[in-house]
């Protein structure tokens, strides 16, 4: 991962931990957020928010 990806991944991890998710739950969710970043669909200026939304959606799918 480059510095920008690491920054996004670290911040997604911190945000999900603050929301009450356990560390063993968020690993794949962070990967889902980074995959969205790599897909090129994330809009400039909202990249972190969109990646975080994808990570949250992954966790909700896994919980259902």
Secondary structure, 3 states (H helix, E strand, C coil): CCHHHHHHHHHHHHHHHHCCCCHHHHHHHHHHHHHHHHHCCCCCCCHHHHHHHHHHHHHHHHHC
